[in-house]
Amino acid sequence: MKPQGSGYHAARWNEPLITEMGGDGQRGILPPEVEAEIASTTSDVLDTIPAQMRRKTSPALPELSQSQVLRHFVRLSQMTLGADVTPDMSSGTCTMKYSPKVNDALVRLPVVADTHPLQDAATLQGTLEVLHRFGEIMGEISGMDEFSFQAGSGAQGIYVNACIIRAYHESRGEGANRDEIITTAFSHPSDAATPAVAGYKVITLLPGPKGYPELDALKAALSDRTAGLMLTNPEDTGLFNPEIDEFVRLVHEAGGLCAYDQANANGLLGITRAADTGFDMCQFNLHKTFSAPHAAIGQGCGAVGVTKELARFLPAPVVTFDGDAYDLDYERPDSIGKVRSFLGNVQTVIRAYAWVMSLGAEGLKMVAETAVLNNNYLAEKLSSVRGVSLPFPGSDRRLEQVRYSWERLTAETGVSTTDLSRRITDYGLASFMESHVPRLVPEPFTLEPTESYTLEELDEYAAVFEEMSREAYEAPEMVTSAPHRAAAAKRDDAPFNDPQQWAMTWRAHRRKASQGVGRGDPGTNWK
């Protein structure tokens, strides 16, 4: 099968930043003057702001016409690959899936878009009902008793878990002593990073022969200093630890709590639940598993669920219902406090709620079954591609994703996984996720096809990998010099190896370029 994307060529625009466009006096809209009757009954809003907090000069905002703004963002969109442009199964662990457009329409309704978060709860009854009902639905999915949707990302949801573990032990007078969190090497990196931010020492268990840690490794890490276990299962390899219930039992026996990072739950919906395995808390990414748009095309939301024994520690406020009306409960003295402003990204919750309601319980289970089927079909196809291998041979089947390896291809051709990740964009596919650091799998790449893609798209995707493998063996320079048909050429790595040329912002880059430091004219990077 010849890859359809072999005829692809991206648009390339030498597009400046929008702050560098336009000119004085250009306008996209002319707001009407304030009516005299209104002006006579109101004061200048600036009068309510202390003088020391006011800007001395107006912000340097760009002045553009509507057509300029439209052309600018359409051009940028033409240089971007994403889920709405191409089958985006490259971003393993990110669960890129189709997000129904009707759900975007729902959150653009005035009743959602024009709501102010400081409105009285009596005027937010519909929104609060959705939050409360979706909390109950998430409870059925996970087995947990109460949920908070305040966290603005998956990592922040995991951080909430770490803070709840700390609050629990502090309430028992053991906070100072229990200062260690155990995680696993192939869990999402946030399961190590966020407890570290919360002040914990992190112990990472390395994988055994089957790709996940063995019980003896956990036993050796447990002590009276153990605060809890925080891990992903299946891990970012797609491998599910079948001894997870024994892991949980041993941590509980040592006095710790167990937090289940369900970032990889897309293959588990309706099949297994966190509470049934004994976990005390969990976290889902609504902007992944529950189809709200992911990353830059949408707002994140970490849904944190806990057992009733830990509910008092959840971030405030919590949505309550007394049988007649919904309200916001701020009077929670044991709460870990706010982790984000107001109620979090409510629009993301509404999208996820609409997605679940459209599917129902059986539909959610079909999502998981289809995701696992797609993943194993793709794994079977890629296993026959020259140079590709699946690490940990003899282990169980992967669930919803696989961390593959190009180790053999690299040894035989000199072409690296990074070279291939660049080359794939020449076929109109997004660069694939290689691995988190450290790279325990040599020359890795991670794919997650989810339930959104058809058999034809899976076959097309596999055909691209077959073609790239052929190129690596027959014309490696074609791969190592890629991309050729993408929106940007291969970057020069030299500036990234020289601290004197590092620039954390575009303005800093422009300033250094004008001083002759770095790559010269910043515009050349858009060739």
C-alpha positions as CSV (number, residue, x, y, z in Angstrom):
1,M,0.0,0.0,0.0
2,K,1.5,3.3,-1.0
3,P,1.0,5.9,1.7
4,Q,-1.5,8.5,0.6
5,G,0.5,11.1,2.4
6,S,3.4,10.7,-0.1
7,G,1.8,13.6,-2.1
8,Y,1.5,15.9,0.9
9,H,3.2,19.3,1.0
10,A,2.6,21.8,3.8
11,A,2.0,25.4,3.2
12,R,4.9,27.6,4.3
13,W,4.3,31.2,5.2
14,N,6.9,33.6,6.5
15,E,4.4,34.7,9.0
16,P,5.4,37.3,11.7
17,L,4.0,37.4,15.2
18,I,0.6,39.3,15.3
19,T,2.2,41.9,17.6
20,E,4.5,42.8,14.7
21,M,1.7,43.3,12.2
22,G,-0.7,46.1,11.5
23,G,-0.3,49.9,11.8
24,D,-1.6,52.9,13.7
25,G,-5.3,53.4,13.2
26,Q,-6.2,50.1,11.6
27,R,-9.4,48.6,13.1
28,G,-11.3,45.4,13.0
29,I,-14.3,46.8,14.8
30,L,-15.5,50.1,16.0
31,P,-17.2,49.9,19.4
32,P,-20.1,52.4,19.8
33,E,-19.7,55.4,22.0
34,V,-21.2,55.1,25.5
35,E,-24.7,56.5,25.5
36,A,-25.1,59.7,27.4
37,E,-27.7,58.3,29.7
38,I,-25.4,55.5,30.8
39,A,-22.4,57.7,31.1
40,S,-24.3,60.1,33.4
41,T,-25.1,57.3,35.9
42,T,-21.7,55.5,35.9
43,S,-18.2,56.5,36.8
44,D,-14.9,55.8,35.1
45,V,-14.0,52.2,35.8
46,L,-10.4,53.3,36.3
47,D,-11.4,55.3,39.3
48,T,-11.9,52.0,41.2
49,I,-8.3,51.0,40.5
50,P,-5.6,52.4,42.8
51,A,-3.3,54.8,41.0
52,Q,-0.2,52.7,41.7
53,M,-1.8,49.8,40.0
54,R,-2.6,51.6,36.8
55,R,-0.4,51.4,33.6
56,K,1.6,54.6,32.9
57,T,1.3,53.9,29.2
58,S,-1.2,52.0,27.0
59,P,-0.4,48.4,26.2
60,A,1.3,47.9,22.8
61,L,-1.5,46.0,21.3
62,P,-1.5,45.3,17.5
63,E,-3.9,47.3,15.4
64,L,-5.2,45.3,12.5
65,S,-8.2,45.0,10.2
66,Q,-10.5,41.9,10.3
67,S,-9.1,40.6,7.1
68,Q,-5.5,40.8,8.4
69,V,-6.4,38.9,11.5
70,L,-8.3,36.2,9.5
71,R,-5.4,35.7,7.1
72,H,-2.9,35.5,9.9
73,F,-4.6,32.7,11.8
74,V,-5.7,30.8,8.7
75,R,-2.0,30.8,7.5
76,L,-0.9,29.5,10.9
77,S,-3.5,26.8,10.8
78,Q,-2.2,25.7,7.3
79,M,1.2,25.0,8.9
80,T,-0.2,23.0,11.8
81,L,-0.9,19.3,12.0
82,G,-3.5,18.1,14.5
83,A,-6.4,15.8,15.2
84,D,-8.7,17.8,12.8
85,V,-6.2,17.6,9.9
86,T,-4.7,14.1,10.2
87,P,-5.1,10.9,12.1
88,D,-3.2,11.9,15.2
89,M,-2.3,8.6,16.8
90,S,1.4,9.7,17.0
91,S,1.0,11.4,20.4
92,G,1.2,8.3,22.6
93,T,0.0,8.8,26.2
94,C,-2.0,11.8,25.1
95,T,-5.1,9.9,23.9
96,M,-5.8,12.1,20.9
97,K,-9.3,11.4,19.8
98,Y,-12.1,13.0,17.9
99,S,-14.0,15.7,19.8
100,P,-17.6,16.2,18.6
101,K,-18.1,19.7,17.3
102,V,-21.6,19.9,18.8
103,N,-19.9,19.9,22.2
104,D,-17.9,23.0,21.2
105,A,-21.2,24.6,20.2
106,L,-22.7,23.8,23.7
107,V,-20.0,25.7,25.5
108,R,-20.3,28.7,23.2
109,L,-23.9,29.2,24.2
110,P,-24.4,32.4,26.1
111,V,-25.6,30.5,29.2
112,V,-22.1,29.1,29.4
113,A,-19.9,31.6,27.6
114,D,-21.4,34.8,29.2
115,T,-21.4,33.4,32.8
116,H,-19.3,35.2,35.4
117,P,-17.7,32.9,37.9
118,L,-18.6,35.2,40.8
119,Q,-22.4,35.0,40.1
120,D,-24.6,33.9,42.9
121,A,-25.1,30.2,43.0
122,A,-28.8,30.7,42.5
123,T,-28.1,32.0,39.0
124,L,-25.9,29.1,38.1
125,Q,-28.3,26.2,38.8
126,G,-27.9,24.6,35.3
127,T,-24.1,24.7,35.4
128,L,-23.9,23.4,39.0
129,E,-26.3,20.6,38.1
130,V,-24.0,19.5,35.3
131,L,-21.0,19.6,37.6
132,H,-22.9,17.7,40.3
133,R,-24.3,15.1,38.0
134,F,-21.0,14.5,36.2
135,G,-19.4,14.0,39.6
136,E,-21.9,11.2,40.2
137,I,-21.2,9.7,36.8
138,M,-17.4,9.8,37.4
139,G,-18.1,8.1,40.7
140,E,-19.8,5.2,38.9
141,I,-17.0,5.0,36.4
142,S,-14.3,5.0,39.1
143,G,-16.0,3.7,42.2
144,M,-15.0,6.9,44.1
145,D,-17.4,8.8,46.3
146,E,-16.8,12.4,45.5
147,F,-15.1,14.4,42.7
148,S,-13.5,17.8,42.2
149,F,-13.1,19.3,38.7
150,Q,-11.1,22.3,39.9
151,A,-7.6,21.2,38.7
152,G,-6.7,22.8,35.4
153,S,-4.6,20.0,34.0
154,G,-3.8,16.3,34.5
155,A,-0.6,17.2,36.2
156,Q,-2.4,19.6,38.6
157,G,-4.9,16.8,39.3
158,I,-2.1,14.5,40.3
159,Y,-0.7,17.3,42.4
160,V,-4.1,17.5,44.2
161,N,-3.7,13.8,45.0
162,A,-0.2,14.4,46.5
163,C,-1.6,17.3,48.6
164,I,-4.5,15.1,49.8
165,I,-2.1,12.4,50.8
166,R,-0.1,15.0,52.8
167,A,-3.2,16.5,54.4
168,Y,-4.4,13.0,55.4
169,H,-1.1,12.1,57.2
170,E,-0.9,15.5,58.8
171,S,-4.4,15.1,60.2
172,R,-3.1,11.9,61.9
173,G,0.0,13.5,63.3
174,E,2.2,11.6,60.9
175,G,2.9,14.3,58.3
176,A,6.5,14.9,59.3
177,N,7.5,11.2,59.4
178,R,5.7,10.0,56.2
179,D,7.7,11.9,53.6
180,E,8.2,9.3,50.8
181,I,6.1,8.7,47.7
182,I,6.6,5.5,45.6
183,T,6.0,5.6,41.8
184,T,7.2,3.6,38.8
185,A,9.5,4.5,36.0
186,F,7.0,4.0,33.2
187,S,4.2,5.9,35.0
188,H,3.4,9.4,33.7
189,P,6.3,11.7,34.8
190,S,3.8,13.9,36.8
191,D,3.5,11.0,39.3
192,A,7.1,11.7,40.3
193,A,7.2,15.5,39.6
194,T,4.1,16.6,41.5
195,P,4.8,14.8,44.8
196,A,8.3,16.3,44.6
197,V,6.8,19.7,44.2
198,A,4.6,18.9,47.2
199,G,7.7,18.3,49.3
200,Y,8.0,14.5,49.1
201,K,11.1,12.4,48.5
202,V,10.2,10.2,45.4
203,I,11.2,6.6,45.1
204,T,11.0,5.2,41.6
205,L,10.6,1.5,40.9
206,L,12.3,0.3,37.8
207,P,10.6,-2.3,35.4
208,G,11.2,-6.0,35.8
209,P,11.5,-8.5,32.9
210,K,7.9,-8.1,31.9
211,G,8.0,-4.3,31.8
212,Y,6.6,-3.4,35.1
213,P,8.0,-3.5,38.7
214,E,8.0,-6.7,40.6
215,L,6.5,-7.1,44.1
216,D,9.9,-7.6,45.7
217,A,11.0,-4.1,44.5
218,L,7.9,-2.6,46.1
219,K,8.5,-4.4,49.4
220,A,12.1,-3.1,49.5
221,A,10.9,0.5,49.1
222,L,8.1,0.3,51.7
223,S,8.8,1.6,55.2
224,D,7.3,3.6,58.0
225,R,8.2,6.7,56.0
226,T,5.9,5.7,53.1
227,A,3.2,8.3,52.5
228,G,1.7,6.7,49.4
229,L,1.9,5.1,46.0
230,M,1.2,7.2,42.9
231,L,1.3,5.4,39.6
232,T,-0.3,5.0,36.1
233,N,-1.7,1.6,35.1
234,P,-1.4,0.6,32.4
235,E,1.9,2.4,32.3
236,D,3.1,4.6,29.3
237,T,4.2,1.4,27.6
238,G,0.6,0.1,27.4
239,L,1.4,-2.7,29.8
240,F,-1.0,-3.4,32.7
241,N,0.4,-4.6,36.0
242,P,-1.7,-7.6,36.9
243,E,-0.5,-7.5,40.5
244,I,-1.8,-4.0,41.1
245,D,-4.2,-5.2,43.8
246,E,-1.3,-6.7,45.7
247,F,0.7,-3.5,45.3
248,V,-2.2,-1.6,46.9
249,R,-2.6,-4.1,49.7
250,L,1.1,-3.8,50.7
251,V,1.1,0.0,50.6
252,H,-2.0,0.1,52.8
253,E,-0.4,-2.5,55.2
254,A,2.5,-0.1,55.5
255,G,0.2,2.8,56.4
256,G,0.3,4.6,53.0
257,L,-2.5,5.8,50.6
258,C,-2.8,4.8,47.0
259,A,-3.5,7.3,44.1
260,Y,-4.3,6.0,40.7
261,D,-3.3,8.3,37.8
262,Q,-5.8,7.3,35.1
263,A,-4.2,9.2,32.3
264,N,-4.2,5.9,30.4
265,A,-7.7,4.9,31.3
266,N,-9.0,4.9,27.7
267,G,-8.7,1.1,27.6
268,L,-10.3,0.5,31.0
269,L,-13.6,2.4,30.8
270,G,-16.4,0.0,31.9
271,I,-14.0,-2.8,32.5
272,T,-12.1,-2.1,35.8
273,R,-12.5,0.6,38.4
274,A,-9.9,2.3,40.7
275,A,-11.9,1.7,43.9
276,D,-12.5,-2.0,43.1
277,T,-8.7,-2.4,43.1
278,G,-8.5,-0.7,46.5
279,F,-7.3,2.7,45.5
280,D,-8.1,5.7,47.8
281,M,-8.1,8.3,45.1
282,C,-7.7,8.7,41.4
283,Q,-7.4,11.3,38.7
284,F,-8.7,11.4,35.1
285,N,-7.9,13.8,32.3
286,L,-11.2,15.0,30.8
287,H,-9.2,16.6,28.0
288,K,-8.0,13.2,26.9
289,T,-10.1,10.2,28.0
290,F,-13.4,12.1,27.9
291,S,-12.9,13.7,24.5
292,A,-12.7,17.3,25.5
293,P,-10.1,18.8,23.1
294,H,-6.5,18.2,24.2
295,A,-3.7,20.8,24.7
296,A,-3.6,24.0,22.7
297,I,-7.0,23.4,21.1
298,G,-8.8,23.2,24.4
299,Q,-8.6,23.7,28.2
300,G,-7.4,21.0,30.4
301,C,-9.2,19.5,33.4
302,G,-8.0,17.0,36.0
303,A,-11.0,15.2,37.6
304,V,-9.9,14.1,41.1
305,G,-12.0,11.4,42.8
306,V,-11.6,10.2,46.4
307,T,-13.3,7.9,48.8
308,K,-15.7,9.3,51.4
309,E,-12.9,9.1,54.1
310,L,-10.9,11.6,52.1
311,A,-13.7,13.8,50.8
312,R,-13.1,16.5,53.5
313,F,-9.7,17.2,51.9
314,L,-10.9,18.1,48.4
315,P,-10.3,21.6,47.1
316,A,-13.0,24.0,47.9
317,P,-15.7,24.8,46.9
318,V,-17.5,21.6,46.4
319,V,-20.9,21.5,44.6
320,T,-23.7,20.3,46.9
321,F,-27.4,19.4,46.3
322,D,-30.0,19.4,49.1
323,G,-32.8,18.0,47.0
324,D,-34.1,21.4,45.9
325,A,-31.1,23.5,44.8
326,Y,-27.4,23.3,44.1
327,D,-24.9,25.3,46.0
328,L,-21.2,25.8,46.5
329,D,-19.7,24.7,49.9
330,Y,-16.8,26.8,50.9
331,E,-16.9,25.9,54.6
332,R,-14.5,22.9,54.5
333,P,-11.9,23.4,57.2
334,D,-9.9,20.4,56.2
335,S,-9.7,21.3,52.5
336,I,-6.3,21.5,50.9
337,G,-7.6,24.9,49.6
338,K,-7.9,26.1,46.0
339,V,-5.6,24.8,43.3
340,R,-7.1,27.0,40.6
341,S,-9.4,30.0,40.4
342,F,-13.1,29.7,40.7
343,L,-14.5,26.3,39.6
344,G,-11.8,25.4,37.1
345,N,-12.5,24.9,33.4
346,V,-16.2,24.4,33.5
347,Q,-16.4,24.3,29.7
348,T,-14.3,21.2,29.6
349,V,-16.6,19.4,32.1
350,I,-19.6,20.3,30.0
351,R,-17.9,18.8,26.9
352,A,-17.0,15.6,28.8
353,Y,-20.5,15.4,30.2
354,A,-22.1,15.7,26.8
355,W,-19.7,13.0,25.4
356,V,-20.6,10.5,28.2
357,M,-24.3,11.2,27.9
358,S,-24.2,10.6,24.2
359,L,-22.5,7.2,24.7
360,G,-24.1,5.8,27.8
361,A,-22.5,3.0,29.9
362,E,-22.4,0.5,27.1
363,G,-20.9,3.1,24.7
364,L,-18.1,3.9,27.2
365,K,-17.2,0.2,27.4
366,M,-17.2,0.0,23.6
367,V,-14.7,3.0,23.6
368,A,-12.3,0.9,25.7
369,E,-12.8,-2.3,23.7
370,T,-12.3,-0.5,20.4
371,A,-9.2,1.4,21.6
372,V,-7.6,-1.9,22.7
373,L,-8.5,-3.6,19.5
374,N,-7.1,-0.7,17.4
375,N,-3.9,-0.7,19.4
376,N,-3.3,-4.4,19.1
377,Y,-4.1,-4.4,15.4
378,L,-1.6,-1.6,14.8
379,A,1.0,-3.4,16.9
380,E,0.5,-6.5,14.8
381,K,1.0,-4.5,11.6
382,L,4.1,-2.6,12.9
383,S,5.7,-5.7,14.3
384,S,6.4,-6.8,10.7
385,V,8.0,-3.5,9.8
386,R,11.8,-3.9,9.3
387,G,13.7,-2.4,12.2
388,V,10.7,-2.2,14.6
389,S,10.5,-4.2,17.8
390,L,8.3,-4.3,20.9
391,P,10.3,-4.1,24.1
392,F,9.9,-6.7,26.9
393,P,9.1,-9.7,24.7
394,G,7.0,-12.4,26.4
395,S,5.1,-9.8,28.4
396,D,1.3,-9.5,28.2
397,R,-0.5,-7.8,25.4
398,R,-0.5,-4.0,25.5
399,L,-3.8,-2.3,26.1
400,E,-4.4,1.2,24.6
401,Q,-0.9,2.2,23.5
402,V,2.6,0.8,22.8
403,R,6.1,2.1,23.4
404,Y,7.9,0.6,20.4
405,S,11.7,0.7,19.6
406,W,13.7,1.5,16.5
407,E,16.8,0.1,18.1
408,R,17.5,-2.5,15.4
409,L,16.9,0.0,12.6
410,T,19.2,2.6,14.2
411,A,22.0,0.0,14.7
412,E,21.7,-1.1,11.0
413,T,21.2,2.3,9.3
414,G,22.3,5.0,11.7
415,V,18.9,6.6,11.4
416,S,17.5,7.6,14.8
417,T,14.0,7.8,16.1
418,T,14.3,11.6,16.2
419,D,15.2,11.5,12.5
420,L,12.1,9.4,11.8
421,S,9.9,11.6,13.9
422,R,10.9,14.5,11.7
423,R,10.5,12.5,8.5
424,I,6.9,11.5,9.3
425,T,5.7,15.1,9.0
426,D,6.6,14.9,5.3
427,Y,3.7,12.4,5.0
428,G,1.2,14.8,6.6
429,L,1.3,13.0,10.0
430,A,2.2,14.7,13.3
431,S,5.6,13.9,14.8
432,F,5.4,10.9,17.0
433,M,5.9,10.9,20.7
434,E,9.3,9.4,21.4
435,S,9.5,8.8,25.1
436,H,9.6,10.5,28.5
437,V,13.1,10.8,30.0
438,P,15.0,8.7,30.9
439,R,14.7,6.6,27.8
440,L,14.6,3.1,29.3
441,V,13.5,1.8,25.9
442,P,16.3,2.5,23.3
443,E,15.3,4.6,20.3
444,P,11.6,4.7,21.4
445,F,8.4,5.8,19.8
446,T,5.0,5.7,21.4
447,L,1.7,5.4,19.5
448,E,-1.9,5.4,20.8
449,P,-4.6,4.9,18.1
450,T,-7.6,5.3,20.5
451,E,-11.1,4.4,19.3
452,S,-11.5,7.3,16.8
453,Y,-9.7,5.8,13.8
454,T,-10.9,3.5,11.1
455,L,-9.3,0.3,9.8
456,E,-8.3,2.2,6.6
457,E,-6.6,4.9,8.7
458,L,-4.7,2.3,10.7
459,D,-3.5,0.6,7.5
460,E,-2.5,4.0,6.0
461,Y,-0.6,4.8,9.1
462,A,1.2,1.5,9.1
463,A,2.1,2.0,5.4
464,V,3.9,5.3,6.3
465,F,6.0,3.4,8.8
466,E,6.8,0.7,6.2
467,E,7.9,3.4,3.7
468,M,10.0,5.3,6.3
469,S,11.8,2.0,7.2
470,R,12.5,1.3,3.5
471,E,13.9,4.8,3.1
472,A,16.1,4.4,6.2
473,Y,17.7,1.2,4.7
474,E,17.9,2.4,1.1
475,A,18.3,6.2,1.3
476,P,19.1,7.1,4.9
477,E,20.1,10.6,3.9
478,M,16.5,11.3,2.9
479,V,15.5,10.6,6.5
480,T,18.3,12.3,8.4
481,S,17.9,15.5,6.5
482,A,14.1,15.6,6.9
483,P,11.6,17.3,7.0
484,H,11.4,18.3,3.3
485,R,7.7,18.9,2.8
486,A,6.7,20.3,6.2
487,A,6.1,23.8,7.2
488,A,9.6,24.2,8.8
489,A,12.9,22.8,7.7
490,K,15.2,20.8,10.0
491,R,16.5,23.1,12.7
492,D,20.1,23.9,13.3
493,D,21.0,22.4,16.7
494,A,24.1,24.5,17.2
495,P,22.3,27.4,19.0
496,F,20.6,24.9,21.4
497,N,24.0,23.7,22.5
498,D,25.4,27.2,23.2
499,P,24.0,28.8,26.3
500,Q,25.0,32.3,25.0
501,Q,22.5,31.8,22.2
502,W,19.6,30.6,24.3
503,A,16.5,32.8,24.3
504,M,13.4,32.1,26.4
505,T,11.2,34.5,24.5
506,W,10.8,35.6,20.9
507,R,11.7,39.1,21.8
508,A,15.0,37.9,23.4
509,H,15.7,35.9,20.3
510,R,15.1,39.0,18.1
511,R,17.3,41.1,20.4
512,K,20.2,38.6,20.3
513,A,19.8,38.2,16.5
514,S,20.0,41.9,16.0
515,Q,23.3,41.9,18.0
516,G,24.7,39.2,15.8
517,V,24.3,36.4,18.4
518,G,22.7,33.2,17.2
519,R,21.2,32.4,13.8
520,G,21.0,35.9,12.3
521,D,17.7,37.1,10.8
522,P,14.9,35.4,12.8
523,G,12.9,35.2,9.6
524,T,15.3,32.6,8.2
525,N,13.9,30.1,10.6
526,W,10.7,30.0,8.6
527,K,12.3,28.8,5.4
